[in-house]
Amino acid sequence: MEGWCGGNLKQHGSIGIKAKVKVKVNINKAMLMYSSFEEMPVWQKANQLSIDVFYLPINLPKAEDYGLTSQIRRSSNSVAANIAEGFGRRTKKDKSCLYVVARGSAFEAQNHLIYGLKVEYFDKNEADKLIQAYNDLIYDLNKIIRSLN
């Protein structure tokens, strides 16, 4: 099966198996070993951001339930999900590709925050804080991507 990142992907029939995978991440020439994606500071930041973003649109009009509310939650949650999926991949190329997708989702979440600000759905201070947190997360993802390429 051809993957959308250009690599060959093997389809696995088993679901629910927790694999012990150790991943080396080279950031500023320091090698770090993680036995779970949950140990990665970048995943922890992304996960917390998705929780923060989840609560942001609670007071939006019902008409936005399948619009902005859904889009911002999905893009935000996609960041942490792609980091976790990248952690589970074996090759540097596959890992890098999924971290790039995570970075793209972070930019998408920022776009939704900016849009929400412009249509006056979100509190400026709260949205600005989240936008800056995504900038920091994107910076961290860029370091990981550079270390893998």
PyMOL commands that set and color helices and strands:
alter all, ss='L'
color gray80, all
select helices_A, chain A and resi 37-39+41-59+62-64+68-88+92-118+124-148
alter helices_A, ss='H'
color red, helices_A
select strands_A, chain A and resi 23-27+30-34
alter strands_A, ss='S'
color yellow, strands_A
deselect
rebuild
show_as cartoon
